[in-house]
Amino acid sequence: FLGGFILAIATAKTGIDVTLARAMLKPFGKRSEVVLLGFILVTAIFSMFVSNTATAAMMLTFLAPVLKSLPVDGKGRIALAMAIPIGANIGGIGTPIGTPPNAIALRYLNDPAGLNMNIGFGEWVAVMVPYVLVVLVISWVVLLKLFPFKQKTIELQIEGEAKKDWHTTVVYITFAVTVLMWMADKYTGVNANVVAMIPVAVFCATGIIKRQDLEEINWSVLWMVAGGFALGEAMNHSGLMTAMVNAIPFTSWSPLFIIIGSGLICIVLSTFISNTATATLLVPILAAVSAGMGNALDPVGGVRTLLVGLAISASLAMALPISTPPNAMAHGTGLIQQSQMIKVGVIMGVIGMAIGYLYLIAIGTLNIW
């Protein structure tokens, strides 16, 4: 996450984020429905490597002049405004650094002293990006049905250019190397955490990132994730985890009930409180539960379905303006009523969870990962 934050700051300082956004949106042309798809997909791609808060802020800035140009009595403006939180929240599922619940789930799946599943960064991406794309396309269809465009074409005007200096070249190269090494961690043998230190070292050594830039890092998220790890360690080493698991007869419950039940609890909690806080609370407990159940989870895809399903459920909680920062920003445009956000959030939550668990169970039982 620290590496992702540093990359985000460096790309913003050099103007690379604006250049990339313009280049990625250009192929979607001017037709309103296709431009909507473009904003969903581009927001999702950025959210895979940049915090969803920073991504939403950037994309809403690009969207502001477009929203002003659309008819006031049309519903297309609502669809475009909703596209940003949907793209940011769902897109974050695609990589381990896309959102904190992913990192928390992956940490317990890979814990050498625990489940020790050795799931790499690239392996997570290969499995989760297809799911993300399917859900994003469905969300596009849902938005078009609920909020059809009155104006058939949209003119995009994204101002700004990447700086033409050696700093920009260094950021381009470092960004590319970092992402490629993350994707190929199973082949290079270099841990994703180690790779994340490449942009930190390069940008600090070259002066691209300065002391004041470090203040822009969302340290509260880093401390919350680290606190979750510490809480899990404390519960484990103190024996509290074992006592909790033994106190509840999980082994007598249906594995499918445990998986779906935990997902529903996660999405409900994440709707009202931080998805990071929810994952911090639930993942350590369910990691211990899965260890105690042994092979009982195998018919439903194993422990990966349980913990990755939690991460997916946390990201799908987007029914209220308070659910995630991108939701709050989109609601702040004044274009989206809370009832409209609830409708879209509930529909996508139900569809996303259904597809997510079916997908995880299928690839788990087929031993695809």
TAGI-V887328 format. One record per residue. N is the residue number from 1. RES is the residue in three letters. PSI is psi in degrees with one decimal (* if undefined). OMEGA is omega in whole degrees, -180 to 180 (* if undefined). BURIAL is b if it has 16 or more other C-alpha atoms within 10 Angstrom, else e. Layout:
BEGIN
N_RES_PSI_OMEGA_BURIAL / N_RES_PSI_OMEGA_BURIAL
END
This chain:
BEGIN
1_PHE_-39.5_178_b / 2_LEU_-43.0_177_b / 3_GLY_-39.9_178_b / 4_GLY_-41.3_178_b / 5_PHE_-42.5_-180_b / 6_ILE_-43.2_178_b / 7_LEU_-41.5_-179_b / 8_ALA_-44.2_-180_b / 9_ILE_-43.1_-178_b / 10_ALA_-42.1_-180_b / 11_THR_-34.5_178_b / 12_ALA_-40.3_-179_e / 13_LYS_-35.0_-177_b / 14_THR_-5.8_180_b / 15_GLY_8.9_-179_b / 16_ILE_-34.6_-179_b / 17_ASP_-41.3_179_b / 18_VAL_-44.3_180_b / 19_THR_-44.0_180_b / 20_LEU_-43.4_-179_b / 21_ALA_-44.2_180_b / 22_ARG_-44.0_-178_b / 23_ALA_-38.4_-178_e / 24_MET_-29.5_-180_b / 25_LEU_-23.1_-176_b / 26_LYS_-42.1_-178_e / 27_PRO_-14.0_-177_e / 28_PHE_-2.0_172_e / 29_GLY_-145.0_-174_e / 30_LYS_-9.7_-179_b / 31_ARG_129.4_-170_e / 32_SER_-48.1_-177_b / 33_GLU_-38.4_-178_b / 34_VAL_-34.7_176_b / 35_VAL_-39.7_177_b / 36_LEU_-45.8_177_b / 37_LEU_-40.0_179_b / 38_GLY_-44.4_179_b / 39_PHE_-38.2_178_b / 40_ILE_-49.8_-175_b / 41_LEU_-43.1_-179_b / 42_VAL_-41.7_176_b / 43_THR_-42.4_-180_b / 44_ALA_-42.2_-179_b / 45_ILE_-45.8_178_b / 46_PHE_-40.1_-176_b / 47_SER_-18.4_178_b / 48_MET_-25.1_-176_b / 49_PHE_-14.7_-179_b / 50_VAL_150.6_-179_b / 51_SER_143.4_-177_b / 52_ASN_-26.1_178_b / 53_THR_-48.7_180_b / 54_ALA_-39.4_179_b / 55_THR_-47.1_-179_b / 56_ALA_-42.0_180_b / 57_ALA_-44.1_-179_b / 58_MET_-48.2_-176_b / 59_MET_-33.8_177_b / 60_LEU_-30.2_176_b / 61_THR_-43.4_178_e / 62_PHE_-31.4_-174_b / 63_LEU_-23.0_-174_b / 64_ALA_-51.3_-180_e / 65_PRO_-29.7_178_e / 66_VAL_-44.1_-180_b / 67_LEU_-36.9_180_b / 68_LYS_-28.7_-176_e / 69_SER_-12.9_-177_e / 70_LEU_153.4_-179_b / 71_PRO_135.9_-178_e / 72_VAL_-32.6_-178_e / 73_ASP_4.4_179_e / 74_GLY_157.2_-179_e / 75_LYS_-6.7_-178_b / 76_GLY_-31.5_179_b / 77_ARG_-36.4_179_b / 78_ILE_-43.3_180_b / 79_ALA_-44.5_-180_b / 80_LEU_-41.7_179_b / 81_ALA_-37.9_179_b / 82_MET_-24.3_-179_b / 83_ALA_-31.7_-176_b / 84_ILE_-54.1_178_b / 85_PRO_-34.6_178_b / 86_ILE_-48.4_179_b / 87_GLY_-42.0_-178_b / 88_ALA_-44.8_-177_b / 89_ASN_-46.8_-178_b / 90_ILE_-39.0_-180_b / 91_GLY_-33.2_-179_b / 92_GLY_-20.2_179_b / 93_ILE_-23.3_-170_b / 94_GLY_-24.8_-179_b / 95_THR_158.0_178_b / 96_PRO_-25.5_-180_b / 97_ILE_4.2_-177_b / 98_GLY_-32.6_180_b / 99_THR_146.9_-176_b / 100_PRO_-40.8_179_b / 101_PRO_-33.7_177_b / 102_ASN_-48.7_-179_b / 103_ALA_-38.2_180_b / 104_ILE_-46.5_179_b / 105_ALA_-44.3_-178_b / 106_LEU_-35.1_-180_b / 107_ARG_-42.9_-179_b / 108_TYR_-31.7_176_b / 109_LEU_-33.8_-175_b / 110_ASN_-1.1_-177_e / 111_ASP_116.4_-179_e / 112_PRO_-28.8_-179_e / 113_ALA_-1.3_-178_e / 114_GLY_-110.5_-176_e / 115_LEU_-32.2_173_b / 116_ASN_56.1_-176_e / 117_MET_-10.6_174_b / 118_ASN_49.8_177_e / 119_ILE_121.2_-178_b / 120_GLY_166.3_178_b / 121_PHE_-51.1_-179_b / 122_GLY_-34.8_179_b / 123_GLU_-42.8_176_b / 124_TRP_-47.6_-178_b / 125_VAL_-46.1_-178_b / 126_ALA_-33.7_-178_e / 127_VAL_-41.0_-170_b / 128_MET_-28.6_-179_b / 129_VAL_-41.8_176_b / 130_PRO_-41.2_177_e / 131_TYR_-45.4_-180_b / 132_VAL_-45.4_-179_b / 133_LEU_-42.5_180_b / 134_VAL_-46.6_-178_e / 135_VAL_-36.1_178_b / 136_LEU_-41.1_178_b / 137_VAL_-40.6_177_e / 138_ILE_-41.4_179_e / 139_SER_-36.6_177_b / 140_TRP_-46.1_179_b / 141_VAL_-42.2_-180_e / 142_VAL_-45.4_-180_b / 143_LEU_-40.5_179_b / 144_LEU_-36.2_179_b / 145_LYS_-42.2_-176_e / 146_LEU_-35.8_-174_e / 147_PHE_73.3_-178_b / 148_PRO_148.9_-180_b / 149_PHE_140.9_173_b / 150_LYS_-35.6_178_e / 151_GLN_130.8_-172_b / 152_LYS_-23.8_-179_e / 153_THR_154.8_-180_e / 154_ILE_132.7_176_b / 155_GLU_120.5_179_e / 156_LEU_127.9_176_b / 157_GLN_97.8_180_e / 158_ILE_111.2_-176_b / 159_GLU_151.1_175_e / 160_GLY_152.0_180_e / 161_GLU_155.4_173_e / 162_ALA_141.9_178_b / 163_LYS_145.2_180_e / 164_LYS_78.4_177_e / 165_ASP_177.1_-176_e / 166_TRP_-24.7_177_e / 167_HIS_-43.9_-179_b / 168_THR_-41.9_178_b / 169_THR_-43.2_179_e / 170_VAL_-41.1_-179_b / 171_VAL_-44.1_178_b / 172_TYR_-51.5_-177_b / 173_ILE_-45.8_-178_e / 174_THR_-42.0_178_b / 175_PHE_-48.3_-178_b / 176_ALA_-45.4_-179_e / 177_VAL_-43.1_-179_e / 178_THR_-49.0_-179_b / 179_VAL_-43.2_180_b / 180_LEU_-40.7_179_e / 181_MET_-31.8_174_b / 182_TRP_-45.1_-177_b / 183_MET_-30.3_-175_b / 184_ALA_25.5_-175_b / 185_ASP_-31.0_179_b / 186_LYS_-26.2_-179_b / 187_TYR_-36.9_-179_e / 188_THR_-24.2_-177_e / 189_GLY_5.0_180_e / 190_VAL_120.6_-178_e / 191_ASN_144.0_-179_e / 192_ALA_-31.7_178_b / 193_ASN_-37.4_178_e / 194_VAL_-42.8_179_e / 195_VAL_-37.5_-179_b / 196_ALA_-21.2_180_b / 197_MET_-11.5_179_e / 198_ILE_-54.2_179_b / 199_PRO_-34.0_179_b / 200_VAL_-48.6_-178_b / 201_ALA_-47.3_-176_e / 202_VAL_-48.0_-175_e / 203_PHE_-34.2_177_b / 204_CYS_-39.5_-179_e / 205_ALA_-33.8_-178_e / 206_THR_-5.5_178_e / 207_GLY_6.7_177_e / 208_ILE_-40.7_174_b / 209_ILE_123.2_-180_b / 210_LYS_174.6_-176_e / 211_ARG_-44.0_-178_e / 212_GLN_-25.9_179_e / 213_ASP_-30.6_-179_e / 214_LEU_-21.8_179_e / 215_GLU_-18.7_180_e / 216_GLU_-14.1_-180_e / 217_ILE_138.3_-180_b / 218_ASN_77.6_-176_e / 219_TRP_-28.6_-179_e / 220_SER_-37.6_178_e / 221_VAL_-43.5_180_b / 222_LEU_-43.1_-180_e / 223_TRP_-34.1_179_e / 224_MET_-43.0_177_e / 225_VAL_-47.1_180_b / 226_ALA_-37.9_178_e / 227_GLY_-36.6_177_e / 228_GLY_-41.0_177_b / 229_PHE_-43.5_-180_b / 230_ALA_-40.8_179_e / 231_LEU_-44.2_179_e / 232_GLY_-43.1_178_b / 233_GLU_-44.7_-178_e / 234_ALA_-43.3_179_e / 235_MET_-34.9_-179_b / 236_ASN_-51.0_-175_b / 237_HIS_-24.8_180_e / 238_SER_-12.3_-178_e / 239_GLY_-2.8_-179_e / 240_LEU_-38.9_-180_e / 241_MET_-47.3_-180_b / 242_THR_-42.4_-180_b / 243_ALA_-41.5_180_e / 244_MET_-43.5_-179_e / 245_VAL_-40.4_-179_b / 246_ASN_-26.3_-178_e / 247_ALA_-21.7_-179_e / 248_ILE_127.7_-176_e / 249_PRO_63.7_-178_e / 250_PHE_-35.7_-175_e / 251_THR_-20.2_180_b / 252_SER_-5.6_-179_e / 253_TRP_155.0_176_e / 254_SER_132.0_178_e / 255_PRO_-37.7_180_b / 256_LEU_-36.9_178_b / 257_PHE_-42.7_-180_e / 258_ILE_-44.7_-177_b / 259_ILE_-52.1_-177_b / 260_ILE_-39.2_179_b / 261_GLY_-43.9_180_e / 262_SER_-36.4_178_b / 263_GLY_-42.1_179_b / 264_LEU_-42.0_177_b / 265_ILE_-42.1_-178_e / 266_CYS_-45.9_-177_b / 267_ILE_-34.0_178_b / 268_VAL_-46.9_179_b / 269_LEU_-43.8_-177_b / 270_SER_-20.5_178_b / 271_THR_-30.4_-175_b / 272_PHE_-24.4_178_b / 273_ILE_172.4_-179_e / 274_SER_135.5_177_b / 275_ASN_-26.7_176_b / 276_THR_-44.6_179_b / 277_ALA_-38.9_179_b / 278_THR_-46.8_179_b / 279_ALA_-38.6_178_b / 280_THR_-37.3_-179_b / 281_LEU_-45.1_-170_e / 282_LEU_-39.3_-172_b / 283_VAL_-47.3_180_b / 284_PRO_-39.7_-179_b / 285_ILE_-45.9_-178_b / 286_LEU_-24.4_173_b / 287_ALA_-41.0_177_b / 288_ALA_-38.9_178_b / 289_VAL_-45.3_-179_b / 290_SER_-37.8_178_b / 291_ALA_-37.6_-180_e / 292_GLY_-23.3_-178_e / 293_MET_-13.5_179_b / 294_GLY_-124.6_-177_e / 295_ASN_6.6_-175_e / 296_ALA_-24.8_-179_b / 297_LEU_-8.3_-176_b / 298_ASP_-40.0_-180_b / 299_PRO_-18.1_180_e / 300_VAL_25.9_174_b / 301_GLY_-0.1_176_b / 302_GLY_-171.7_-176_b / 303_VAL_-24.9_177_b / 304_ARG_-41.8_179_b / 305_THR_-39.6_-178_b / 306_LEU_-53.7_-173_b / 307_LEU_-41.0_178_b / 308_VAL_-34.3_175_b / 309_GLY_-36.4_176_b / 310_LEU_-43.9_180_b / 311_ALA_-42.1_179_b / 312_ILE_-46.4_-178_b / 313_SER_-40.3_180_b / 314_ALA_-40.0_-179_b / 315_SER_-22.6_-179_b / 316_LEU_-4.1_180_b / 317_ALA_95.3_-176_b / 318_MET_40.2_-176_b / 319_ALA_-15.2_-177_b / 320_LEU_157.1_176_b / 321_PRO_-27.8_-179_b / 322_ILE_-5.1_-174_b / 323_SER_-43.7_180_b / 324_THR_156.5_176_b / 325_PRO_-41.4_177_b / 326_PRO_-36.8_176_b / 327_ASN_-44.5_-179_b / 328_ALA_-41.3_179_b / 329_MET_-43.5_180_b / 330_ALA_-41.6_178_b / 331_HIS_-30.8_180_b / 332_GLY_-14.3_177_e / 333_THR_-18.2_-179_e / 334_GLY_2.7_-177_e / 335_LEU_-21.1_-173_b / 336_ILE_123.4_174_b / 337_GLN_152.3_-178_e / 338_GLN_-37.4_180_e / 339_SER_-36.3_178_e / 340_GLN_-40.1_178_b / 341_MET_-38.3_178_b / 342_ILE_-44.7_-179_e / 343_LYS_-50.5_-180_e / 344_VAL_-43.2_-178_b / 345_GLY_-43.2_180_b / 346_VAL_-44.3_180_b / 347_ILE_-48.9_-177_e / 348_MET_-30.7_177_b / 349_GLY_-46.3_-180_b / 350_VAL_-48.5_-179_b / 351_ILE_-45.8_-178_e / 352_GLY_-42.1_179_b / 353_MET_-43.1_-179_b / 354_ALA_-49.2_180_e / 355_ILE_-41.4_-177_e / 356_GLY_-48.5_-178_b / 357_TYR_-37.6_176_b / 358_LEU_-41.3_180_e / 359_TYR_-47.2_-179_b / 360_LEU_-40.2_178_b / 361_ILE_-42.1_-179_b / 362_ALA_-50.8_-176_b / 363_ILE_-25.0_178_b / 364_GLY_-44.8_-180_b / 365_THR_-25.9_178_b / 366_LEU_1.6_-179_e / 367_ASN_36.7_177_e / 368_ILE_-27.7_171_e / 369_TRP_*_*_e
END
